[in-house]
């Protein structure tokens, strides 16, 4: 088993990338929840807020693994690109792009740890499945 401990290991870097994406998700979905208007607002806002809460849980989990491995969780946040278009279609497209990028970060982690760490493999697979 490779040594994944230490702040500079590729695994810690991959986990910090995931942490940053998830923290960006918290900001993104909270912002979107505040920007939705119209007669369908309530269920959409509720869903967006649940996505923000889920992202915070995912960030917490990534951070816990980082510290478990002896790393230092990043204080940075992932990309927050915004089109400034706030109709629900634009919000959903931006959300999909964000989720796709986060999914790719989990896939990169899986590729990095596959066959090397059961714990990290299971974590990555679980997050990809979700």
Secondary structure, 3 states (H helix, E strand, C coil): CCCCCCCCCHHHHHHHHHHHHHHHHHHHHHHHHHHCCCCCHHHHHHHHHHHHHHHHHHHHHHHHHHHHCCCCCCCCCCCCCCCCCCCHHHHHHHHHHHHHHHHHHHHHHHHHHCCCCHHHHHHHHHHHHC
